[in-house]
Amino acid sequence: MTGTTPRSARAIRNIRAICEENLPGRYDLEVIDIYQHPATVQAEQIIVTPTLVKQFPLPIRKLIGDLSDTERVLAGLDIVPTAILAKPPEHEHAALK
């Protein structure tokens, strides 16, 4: 993130909500201000902010923007939404009349 811009603040809120909803207690989120830690920009090859860098599990993924499109963020991070996991399976065969 870059300072305390509205877009960076939205990205942080959005990813925290996504993680709490879908990965409660199973994630580590580190927020790094590139103004305070410019070496991180080079090390992570960040060219646009805000950028989310998922390091584990591999492969490394980078998502850019305010992370407001939850479905796209989940797909980018290879996370199956909690709502889908909790949904009972549908019957494959309908009764024939």
ZADO-1210 file (C-alpha; in nm, 4 decimals, padded with zeros to 6 digits):
<atoms>
<atom x="00.0000" y="00.0000" z="00.0000" code="MET" pos="1"/>
<atom x="00.1039" y="00.3615" z="-00.0332" code="THR" pos="2"/>
<atom x="00.0417" y="00.5683" z="00.2750" code="GLY" pos="3"/>
<atom x="-00.3136" y="00.6084" z="00.3916" code="THR" pos="4"/>
<atom x="-00.4954" y="00.6629" z="00.0640" code="THR" pos="5"/>
<atom x="-00.8671" y="00.5793" z="00.0469" code="PRO" pos="6"/>
<atom x="-00.7978" y="00.3043" z="-00.2076" code="ARG" pos="7"/>
<atom x="-00.5343" y="00.1423" z="00.0159" code="SER" pos="8"/>
<atom x="-00.7667" y="00.1620" z="00.3172" code="ALA" pos="9"/>
<atom x="-01.0465" y="-00.0035" z="00.1126" code="ARG" pos="10"/>
<atom x="-00.8108" y="-00.2792" z="-00.0019" code="ALA" pos="11"/>
<atom x="-00.7097" y="-00.3535" z="00.3576" code="ILE" pos="12"/>
<atom x="-01.0728" y="-00.3606" z="00.4759" code="ARG" pos="13"/>
<atom x="-01.1769" y="-00.5796" z="00.1848" code="ASN" pos="14"/>
<atom x="-00.9005" y="-00.8393" z="00.2196" code="ILE" pos="15"/>
<atom x="-00.9489" y="-00.8591" z="00.5967" code="ARG" pos="16"/>
<atom x="-01.3226" y="-00.9204" z="00.5477" code="ALA" pos="17"/>
<atom x="-01.2563" y="-01.1821" z="00.2786" code="ILE" pos="18"/>
<atom x="-01.0019" y="-01.3627" z="00.4963" code="CYS" pos="19"/>
<atom x="-01.2210" y="-01.3544" z="00.8079" code="GLU" pos="20"/>
<atom x="-01.5181" y="-01.4861" z="00.6106" code="GLU" pos="21"/>
<atom x="-01.3329" y="-01.7610" z="00.4251" code="ASN" pos="22"/>
<atom x="-01.0151" y="-01.8367" z="00.6250" code="LEU" pos="23"/>
<atom x="-01.0949" y="-01.7568" z="00.9888" code="PRO" pos="24"/>
<atom x="-00.7852" y="-01.8138" z="01.2012" code="GLY" pos="25"/>
<atom x="-00.5952" y="-01.9654" z="00.9059" code="ARG" pos="26"/>
<atom x="-00.4171" y="-01.6689" z="00.7491" code="TYR" pos="27"/>
<atom x="-00.1382" y="-01.4199" z="00.8165" code="ASP" pos="28"/>
<atom x="-00.1838" y="-01.0727" z="00.6721" code="LEU" pos="29"/>
<atom x="00.1056" y="-00.8279" z="00.6748" code="GLU" pos="30"/>
<atom x="00.0372" y="-00.4723" z="00.5586" code="VAL" pos="31"/>
<atom x="00.3465" y="-00.2934" z="00.4303" code="ILE" pos="32"/>
<atom x="00.3541" y="00.0777" z="00.3480" code="ASP" pos="33"/>
<atom x="00.5975" y="00.1103" z="00.0578" code="ILE" pos="34"/>
<atom x="00.6816" y="00.4662" z="00.1610" code="TYR" pos="35"/>
<atom x="00.8126" y="00.3326" z="00.4912" code="GLN" pos="36"/>
<atom x="00.9686" y="00.0164" z="00.3388" code="HIS" pos="37"/>
<atom x="01.0802" y="00.1009" z="-00.0172" code="PRO" pos="38"/>
<atom x="01.3083" y="-00.2038" z="-00.0411" code="ALA" pos="39"/>
<atom x="00.9974" y="-00.4232" z="-00.0439" code="THR" pos="40"/>
<atom x="00.8917" y="-00.2682" z="-00.3764" code="VAL" pos="41"/>
<atom x="01.2039" y="-00.3998" z="-00.5462" code="GLN" pos="42"/>
<atom x="01.2094" y="-00.7344" z="-00.3655" code="ALA" pos="43"/>
<atom x="00.8458" y="-00.8119" z="-00.4512" code="GLU" pos="44"/>
<atom x="00.8622" y="-00.6404" z="-00.7927" code="GLN" pos="45"/>
<atom x="00.5624" y="-00.4213" z="-00.7114" code="ILE" pos="46"/>
<atom x="00.4865" y="-00.1578" z="-00.9758" code="ILE" pos="47"/>
<atom x="00.1258" y="-00.0656" z="-00.8866" code="VAL" pos="48"/>
<atom x="-00.0402" y="-00.0108" z="-00.5494" code="THR" pos="49"/>
<atom x="-00.2274" y="-00.1374" z="-00.3668" code="PRO" pos="50"/>
<atom x="-00.0979" y="-00.4862" z="-00.4423" code="THR" pos="51"/>
<atom x="-00.1761" y="-00.8044" z="-00.2505" code="LEU" pos="52"/>
<atom x="00.1030" y="-01.0628" z="-00.2658" code="VAL" pos="53"/>
<atom x="-00.0023" y="-01.4168" z="-00.1713" code="LYS" pos="54"/>
<atom x="00.3124" y="-01.6086" z="-00.0907" code="GLN" pos="55"/>
<atom x="00.1818" y="-01.9374" z="00.0491" code="PHE" pos="56"/>
<atom x="00.0722" y="-02.1842" z="-00.0545" code="PRO" pos="57"/>
<atom x="00.2572" y="-02.1630" z="-00.3834" code="LEU" pos="58"/>
<atom x="00.2301" y="-02.0399" z="-00.6515" code="PRO" pos="59"/>
<atom x="00.2885" y="-01.6759" z="-00.5580" code="ILE" pos="60"/>
<atom x="00.0007" y="-01.4577" z="-00.6765" code="ARG" pos="61"/>
<atom x="-00.0303" y="-01.0792" z="-00.7034" code="LYS" pos="62"/>
<atom x="-00.3653" y="-00.9028" z="-00.7040" code="LEU" pos="63"/>
<atom x="-00.3880" y="-00.5313" z="-00.7769" code="ILE" pos="64"/>
<atom x="-00.6521" y="-00.2798" z="-00.6754" code="GLY" pos="65"/>
<atom x="-00.8940" y="-00.2265" z="-00.3887" code="ASP" pos="66"/>
<atom x="-00.9956" y="-00.5972" z="-00.3846" code="LEU" pos="67"/>
<atom x="-01.3656" y="-00.5071" z="-00.3910" code="SER" pos="68"/>
<atom x="-01.4609" y="-00.7863" z="-00.6334" code="ASP" pos="69"/>
<atom x="-01.4791" y="-01.0694" z="-00.3806" code="THR" pos="70"/>
<atom x="-01.5381" y="-01.3455" z="-00.6363" code="GLU" pos="71"/>
<atom x="-01.2364" y="-01.2371" z="-00.8372" code="ARG" pos="72"/>
<atom x="-01.0161" y="-01.2154" z="-00.5263" code="VAL" pos="73"/>
<atom x="-01.1239" y="-01.5631" z="-00.4132" code="LEU" pos="74"/>
<atom x="-01.0549" y="-01.7045" z="-00.7594" code="ALA" pos="75"/>
<atom x="-00.7167" y="-01.5308" z="-00.7729" code="GLY" pos="76"/>
<atom x="-00.6218" y="-01.6792" z="-00.4366" code="LEU" pos="77"/>
<atom x="-00.7631" y="-02.0267" z="-00.5175" code="ASP" pos="78"/>
<atom x="-01.0076" y="-02.0076" z="-00.2265" code="ILE" pos="79"/>
<atom x="-01.3414" y="-02.1875" z="-00.2378" code="VAL" pos="80"/>
<atom x="-01.5998" y="-01.9529" z="-00.0808" code="PRO" pos="81"/>
<atom x="-01.7333" y="-02.0586" z="00.2587" code="THR" pos="82"/>
<atom x="-02.0917" y="-02.0341" z="00.1315" code="ALA" pos="83"/>
<atom x="-02.0224" y="-02.3018" z="-00.1312" code="ILE" pos="84"/>
<atom x="-01.8604" y="-02.5325" z="00.1239" code="LEU" pos="85"/>
<atom x="-02.1601" y="-02.5011" z="00.3574" code="ALA" pos="86"/>
<atom x="-02.4174" y="-02.5618" z="00.0830" code="LYS" pos="87"/>
<atom x="-02.5722" y="-02.9111" z="00.0887" code="PRO" pos="88"/>
<atom x="-02.5200" y="-03.1121" z="-00.2311" code="PRO" pos="89"/>
<atom x="-02.8008" y="-03.1010" z="-00.4833" code="GLU" pos="90"/>
<atom x="-02.9548" y="-03.4222" z="-00.6121" code="HIS" pos="91"/>
<atom x="-02.8343" y="-03.5058" z="-00.9586" code="GLU" pos="92"/>
<atom x="-03.1451" y="-03.6932" z="-01.0675" code="HIS" pos="93"/>
<atom x="-03.4918" y="-03.5479" z="-01.0667" code="ALA" pos="94"/>
<atom x="-03.7930" y="-03.7730" z="-01.0267" code="ALA" pos="95"/>
<atom x="-03.9486" y="-03.8612" z="-01.3609" code="LEU" pos="96"/>
<atom x="-04.3248" y="-03.8537" z="-01.3982" code="LYS" pos="97"/>
</atoms>
